[in-house]
């Protein structure tokens, strides 16, 4: 009966490759063509402030397309499939047994209302499930600012994120190890600001992970 139900669901709501949107069989994380392009090695960079940030992909080709489908076109089922690779990357660079909480880079409530979802939150929840680490929303974006990609200089990006986040007041998160999830590491200012805000409040060790990193994040 369960097999019949899954067949019914897959007919009306087919699973799709998160990178090219081709139909794929249930349980696969990508189509055969895109699977061949999945990297064998991952990347370690740093958000501003020296916070380590691992990423399985560079923001280019099919991986940039996948982020755009997920982030702007509402292909939310991509989250679970992308999270599989993201978790592999996290396990390579970090000792997951020492991570106490998984959290995410928040959106301002107006932008969240306009889009309807936060892709980083969805990823964080899937990473939390797959790694068996508790999920917590530990940051709030309490000030609305300009989108980072609209800031044309590094100095403007740095100033654009200053003071826009605050930590959720929760004594139980102090002194812990916290993993922050986001979609793209561009210049590292957004993640760096989030990490600094959490570190200042919690005196915790902060780690970061993103799906993609730009090749030129330090320029």
C-alpha positions in Angstrom: 0.0 0.0 0.0 2.9 2.3 0.9 4.5 1.7 -2.5 1.2 2.5 -4.3 0.9 5.7 -2.3 4.4 6.8 -3.2 3.8 6.1 -6.9 0.7 8.2 -6.7 2.5 11.1 -5.1 5.4 10.9 -7.5 3.1 11.0 -10.5 1.4 14.3 -9.4 4.4 15.8 -7.5 7.5 14.4 -9.3 10.8 14.8 -7.6 13.3 16.9 -9.6 17.0 17.3 -9.7 17.8 20.5 -7.7 20.4 21.6 -10.2 18.6 21.3 -13.6 15.0 20.4 -12.6 14.8 17.2 -14.6 12.5 14.6 -13.2 14.3 12.0 -11.1 13.4 8.8 -9.3 12.3 9.0 -5.7 15.2 9.0 -3.3 17.8 10.3 -5.7 19.6 13.5 -4.9 20.3 14.5 -8.5 19.9 13.4 -12.1 22.7 11.2 -13.6 24.2 14.1 -15.6 24.4 16.4 -12.6 25.6 13.6 -10.3 28.6 13.3 -12.5 29.5 17.0 -11.7 29.2 16.7 -7.9 32.6 17.5 -6.5 34.9 14.9 -4.9 36.5 17.6 -2.7 35.0 20.4 -0.8 36.1 23.9 0.2 37.1 25.6 3.5 37.0 29.4 3.7 36.4 31.9 6.5 33.6 34.4 7.2 34.8 37.9 8.2 36.2 37.7 11.7 38.0 34.4 11.1 35.0 32.1 11.5 35.5 28.8 9.6 33.0 28.1 6.8 32.9 25.0 4.7 31.0 24.7 1.4 30.6 21.8 -1.0 30.2 23.9 -4.1 31.5 27.0 -5.8 28.8 29.4 -6.9 29.0 28.6 -10.6 27.4 26.4 -13.2 24.7 24.0 -12.2 25.3 24.7 -8.5 24.6 28.4 -8.9 21.5 27.4 -10.9 20.4 25.1 -8.1 20.6 27.9 -5.5 18.6 30.2 -7.8 15.8 27.6 -8.3 15.6 27.0 -4.6 16.0 30.6 -3.4 13.9 32.5 -6.0 11.6 30.0 -7.8 10.3 28.1 -4.8 11.7 24.6 -5.5 11.6 23.9 -1.8 12.1 20.1 -2.2 15.6 21.0 -3.2 16.5 21.6 0.4 16.6 18.0 1.5 18.6 16.9 -1.5 21.2 19.7 -1.3 21.4 19.1 2.5 22.8 15.6 1.8 25.9 17.0 0.2 26.1 19.8 2.7 26.1 17.3 5.6 28.9 15.3 3.9 31.0 18.5 3.7 30.2 19.4 7.4 31.3 16.0 8.6 34.5 16.3 6.7 35.6 19.5 8.3 34.0 19.5 11.7 33.6 17.0 14.5 29.7 16.9 14.5 29.7 15.2 17.9 30.8 18.5 19.5 28.2 20.7 17.8 25.3 21.5 20.2 22.9 23.5 17.9 22.3 24.2 14.3 20.9 27.6 13.4 20.6 29.8 10.3 21.0 33.4 8.9 17.6 35.0 9.5 15.6 37.3 7.2 13.9 40.5 8.2 10.2 39.8 8.7 9.2 42.0 5.8 11.4 40.1 3.3 10.3 36.8 4.8 6.7 37.8 4.3 7.3 38.7 0.7 9.2 35.5 -0.2 7.2 33.2 2.1 10.2 31.1 3.3 13.8 31.4 4.3 15.9 29.0 2.3 18.7 29.1 4.9 16.2 28.1 7.6 14.9 25.1 5.5 18.5 24.0 4.9 19.3 24.3 8.6 16.3 22.2 9.6 17.3 19.5 7.1 20.9 19.5 8.2 19.7 19.3 11.8 17.7 16.2 11.1 20.4 14.5 9.0 23.1 15.1 11.6 20.9 14.5 14.6 21.8 17.9 16.1 19.1 20.1 17.7 17.8 23.0 15.6 17.3 26.4 17.2 16.4 29.8 15.7 19.1 31.8 17.6 19.3 35.0 15.6 16.8 37.8 14.7 17.2 40.3 11.9 15.7 43.3 13.6 16.7 45.9 11.1 15.9 46.0 7.4 18.9 46.7 5.2 19.8 46.7 1.5 20.4 43.3 -0.2 24.1 42.5 0.0 24.4 41.9 -3.8 23.3 45.5 -4.4 26.3 46.9 -2.4 29.0 47.4 -5.0 32.0 47.7 -2.7 33.4 45.6 0.1 33.2 48.6 2.5 29.5 49.1 1.7 28.8 45.4 2.3 30.6 45.6 5.7 28.6 48.6 6.8 25.3 47.3 5.4 25.2 44.4 7.9 26.5 46.1 11.0 24.0 45.9 13.9 21.2 44.3 11.9 21.2 41.0 13.9 20.7 40.3 17.5 20.9 37.0 19.4 17.8 35.4 21.0 18.1 35.7 24.7 18.5 32.1 25.9 20.8 31.1 28.8 20.9 27.4 27.6 22.9 28.3 24.5 25.8 30.0 26.3 29.1 28.3 26.1 28.0 25.9 23.4 29.3 25.1 19.9 26.9 26.5 17.3 26.8 25.8 13.5 25.3 28.6 11.4 23.9 27.6 8.0 23.5 29.9 5.0 23.1 29.5 1.2 26.1 31.4 -0.2 29.3 32.7 1.1 30.0 35.8 -1.0 32.2 38.2 0.9 31.6 36.7 4.3 30.3 39.8 5.9 26.8 38.6 6.6 27.9 35.3 8.2 30.7 37.1 10.0 28.2 39.5 11.5 25.9 36.7 12.6 28.8 34.7 14.1 30.1 37.8 15.9 26.6 38.6 17.3 26.2 35.0 18.6 29.7 34.8 19.9 29.4 38.0 21.8 26.1 37.0 23.5 26.8 33.3 24.1 30.6 33.1 24.4 30.2 30.1 22.2 32.4 28.5 19.5 30.9 29.4 16.1 31.2 27.3 13.0 29.6 28.1 9.6 28.6 26.1 6.5 27.1 27.2 3.2 26.0 25.4 0.1 28.1 27.5 -2.2 31.1 29.8 -1.9 32.2 32.4 -4.5 35.6 31.9 -5.9 36.5 35.5 -5.2 35.0 35.9 -1.7 38.0 38.0 -0.4 37.9 40.6 -3.2 
